Amino acid sequence: MSFRARLLLAILIFSALPLAYVLQATVFQDPLFAVAIFAVCVFALLGALAGALQIDGIVRQKEDRATRSEVELQTFTERVHDGIFRVDASGKVREINTAMAECLRQVPEFLKGRRLWDYLVWSGGVPDAAFIPAGQLRRTVLMLGKRKTGDSVTLQVDLYGVQEAGAFAGFRGCARLAPAPLQEAALKARFASESFQAAQNLLQDHLSRLLAILGSGLEPRQLAPQLETETNQMRSRCAGLFEKGALTAWTPQLCVDLVDPRALLENVRARFEPAAALKKLQFSVSSAGSSPSFLGDRAHLAELLDDLVANAIKYTLAGNGVSLDFSENEEGYDFVVQDGGIGIPQSEQSCLFTPFFRGENAVNASIGGLGLGLWTAQKIAQAHKGILFVESRLHQGTTVTFRIVKRDRGTDTRWVG
């Protein structure tokens, strides 16, 4: 029974008692007096009912206010812990709370006035006036937050379009750490996209070279050695696509023969000169001394040099140079690839030969890749009992030396500087 019902029942009982007493005591008295007493009791009952209704309304108001306060408190708490921001049409930060800045390992004062999309990246590009579909108020996407510390974090971001004077004026948004399943899904999607792109580039590269060989106008007998070389190299480079477990457990099977280093260098020059010219890079190939032949697998060595030179061209800025040099010394035969690229931070150099590892500066520069090039090169070097030297300076370039030792010194990877 509710509070109001109990109150009404109590008033009715206490009103009936004096009424019954008066009626009993005035049986032989004036009936008008009894009617007056009855009217007073009825009015008292109606007054009590009105009071009960008023009290019930007050209780309901209190309950509603408490509920609203709880919701407001929860909303306030979410706003404190979530990243709140507002940007103008060009993406410059106009307002940003501490939680959002801390998520990017920055301070609000640093981010204000800067372009937020340099720190918060959406895989679909830069959000613009058409980002939110017509008829919708907001759009929720996963975005990659680039932190000051060099790492990144996946955020779930709600963006609301802002209009001023009927024109697009930017976004206000709320960001929070993406749940683990969404982060995993985003990672899988990114890996699938980059894997497809890498496989596409690989197959297109081989296809263009095969078409060039077939279109050279040579006799079939003259084409056979080139086609065999290209086929063997394609089979080797596509091992990860056709062999189970090849991506992590692949070991090259060598077909050892005498290798002419000058022929290797000339093949690399022919393959990469067009790519270097397209990026406006200076690409030079040289050989010191008599360039004697040595034992090795011609196809795998070509793949190793391809990986090193391709990386050098990929990470070198326009106007700089890439070089490939061969020389012989007392210890062995050296192939040296040098570039004027973005360089590798000292803290990341020990991870270069880890499968799928990519430097943070390469990721931030939106340079595609899977992080398998140097890993593949190391596998081939190890199969030849070779050594890889890597020397790099951030923003100054990288030098990679592959040495085939003249004596069996075991497999080694060394870092210089």
Rosetta blueprint (number, residue, H / E / L):
1 M L
2 S L
3 F H
4 R H
5 A H
6 R H
7 L H
8 L H
9 L H
10 A H
11 I H
12 L H
13 I H
14 F H
15 S H
16 A H
17 L H
18 P H
19 L H
20 A H
21 Y H
22 V H
23 L H
24 Q H
25 A H
26 T L
27 V L
28 F L
29 Q L
30 D L
31 P H
32 L H
33 F H
34 A H
35 V H
36 A H
37 I H
38 F H
39 A H
40 V H
41 C H
42 V H
43 F H
44 A H
45 L H
46 L H
47 G H
48 A H
49 L H
50 A H
51 G H
52 A H
53 L H
54 Q H
55 I H
56 D H
57 G H
58 I H
59 V H
60 R H
61 Q H
62 K H
63 E H
64 D H
65 R H
66 A H
67 T H
68 R H
69 S H
70 E H
71 V H
72 E H
73 L H
74 Q H
75 T H
76 F H
77 T H
78 E H
79 R H
80 V H
81 H H
82 D L
83 G E
84 I E
85 F E
86 R E
87 V E
88 D L
89 A L
90 S L
91 G L
92 K E
93 V E
94 R E
95 E E
96 I E
97 N L
98 T H
99 A H
100 M H
101 A H
102 E H
103 C H
104 L L
105 R L
106 Q L
107 V L
108 P H
109 E H
110 F H
111 L H
112 K L
113 G L
114 R L
115 R E
116 L H
117 W H
118 D H
119 Y L
120 L E
121 V E
122 W E
123 S L
124 G L
125 G E
126 V L
127 P L
128 D L
129 A L
130 A L
131 F L
132 I L
133 P L
134 A L
135 G L
136 Q L
137 L L
138 R E
139 R E
140 T E
141 V E
142 L E
143 M E
144 L E
145 G E
146 K E
147 R L
148 K L
149 T L
150 G L
151 D L
152 S E
153 V E
154 T E
155 L E
156 Q E
157 V E
158 D E
159 L E
160 Y E
161 G E
162 V E
163 Q E
164 E E
165 A L
166 G L
167 A E
168 F E
169 A E
170 G E
171 F E
172 R E
173 G E
174 C E
175 A E
176 R E
177 L E
178 A L
179 P L
180 A H
181 P H
182 L H
183 Q H
184 E H
185 A H
186 A H
187 L H
188 K H
189 A H
190 R H
191 F H
192 A H
193 S H
194 E H
195 S H
196 F H
197 Q H
198 A H
199 A H
200 Q H
201 N H
202 L H
203 L H
204 Q H
205 D H
206 H H
207 L H
208 S H
209 R H
210 L H
211 L H
212 A H
213 I H
214 L H
215 G L
216 S L
217 G L
218 L L
219 E L
220 P H
221 R H
222 Q H
223 L H
224 A H
225 P H
226 Q H
227 L H
228 E H
229 T H
230 E H
231 T H
232 N H
233 Q H
234 M H
235 R H
236 S H
237 R H
238 C L
239 A H
240 G H
241 L H
242 F H
243 E L
244 K L
245 G L
246 A H
247 L H
248 T H
249 A H
250 W L
251 T L
252 P L
253 Q L
254 L L
255 C L
256 V L
257 D E
258 L E
259 V E
260 D L
261 P H
262 R H
263 A H
264 L H
265 L H
266 E H
267 N H
268 V H
269 R H
270 A H
271 R H
272 F H
273 E H
274 P H
275 A H
276 A H
277 A H
278 L H
279 K L
280 K L
281 L L
282 Q E
283 F E
284 S E
285 V E
286 S E
287 S E
288 A L
289 G L
290 S L
291 S L
292 P L
293 S L
294 F E
295 L E
296 G E
297 D L
298 R H
299 A H
300 H H
301 L H
302 A H
303 E H
304 L H
305 L H
306 D H
307 D H
308 L H
309 V H
310 A H
311 N H
312 A H
313 I H
314 K H
315 Y H
316 T E
317 L L
318 A L
319 G L
320 N L
321 G E
322 V E
323 S E
324 L E
325 D E
326 F E
327 S E
328 E E
329 N L
330 E L
331 E L
332 G E
333 Y E
334 D E
335 F E
336 V E
337 V E
338 Q E
339 D E
340 G L
341 G E
342 I L
343 G L
344 I L
345 P L
346 Q H
347 S H
348 E H
349 Q H
350 S H
351 C H
352 L L
353 F L
354 T L
355 P L
356 F L
357 F L
358 R L
359 G L
360 E H
361 N H
362 A H
363 V H
364 N H
365 A L
366 S L
367 I L
368 G L
369 G L
370 L L
371 G L
372 L L
373 G H
374 L H
375 W H
376 T H
377 A H
378 Q H
379 K H
380 I H
381 A H
382 Q H
383 A H
384 H L
385 K L
386 G E
387 I E
388 L E
389 F E
390 V E
391 E E
392 S E
393 R E
394 L L
395 H L
396 Q L
397 G E
398 T E
399 T E
400 V E
401 T E
402 F E
403 R E
404 I E
405 V E
406 K L
407 R L
408 D L
409 R L
410 G L
411 T L
412 D E
413 T E
414 R E
415 W E
416 V L
417 G L
